[in-house]
Amino acid sequence: MNAVYPAVFIHERTGEYSVIFPDLDGCATCGDNLEHAIGMAQEALGLYLVTLEERKETAAPASDIASIKTKQGEFATLIMTELNRYRRNKSVNTMITLPAWLKEAGELAHVNFSGVLQEALKQKLGY
C-alpha cells in the first residue's frame, strides 16, 4: 500500500536539505544532498505512518500540493512511500482447510504450504 504526502525541502547553506511534512506534526528528516534527502523523506514518511497505524491513530489527510506555501530556498513536492516496507513482519499461525487429496499431493511434492499461501495472498491483494 502506497501513501503520498507533500513535503517541503529546505536547501541549507551547507548544501544539505532539511525536509518537513506540513500535514504530519513532528515528521521531519534531512539529507546530505537532494537524492539522499528524498530517500530519507520516503523512509521518514513510511515509519511515521506505520507508527501511527500501530498505535491505532489516524494520520491527517494529505494537503493538496498547490496549497503548500514555501519561502525562498524551499520547494514543495509529493513524496510517495510503500507502507508494507515499514510494517513489522511478525508471522502468525493460521489454520486453513484443504481437501485431503490436495494436502497429500502437496506433501508428496514437498510444497511449503505457508509460502504458497503467502505468495497467493500477496498476488490476490496486489502486494
C-alpha positions, 0 to 999 in steps of 0.5 A, a space after each residue: 500500500 502506497 501513501 503520498 504526502 507533500 513535503 517541503 525541502 529546505 536547501 541549507 547553506 551547507 548544501 544539505 536539505 532539511 525536509 518537513 511534512 506540513 500535514 504530519 506534526 513532528 515528521 521531519 528528516 534531512 539529507 546530505 544532498 537532494 537524492 539522499 534527502 528524498 530517500 530519507 523523506 520516503 523512509 521518514 514518511 513510511 515509519 511515521 505512518 506505520 507508527 501511527 497505524 500501530 498505535 491505532 491513530 489516524 494520520 491527517 489527510 494529505 494537503 493538496 500540493 498547490 496549497 503548500 506555501 514555501 519561502 525562498 530556498 524551499 520547494 514543495 513536492 509529493 513524496 510517495 512511500 510503500 507502507 508494507 516496507 515499514 510494517 513489522 513482519 511478525 508471522 502468525 499461525 493460521 489454520 486453513 482447510 484443504 481437501 485431503 487429496 490436495 494436502 497429500 499431493 502437496 506433501 508428496 511434492 514437498 510444497 511449503 504450504 505457508 509460502 504458497 499461501 503467502 505468495 497467493 495472498 500477496 498476488 490476490 491483494 496486489 502486494 
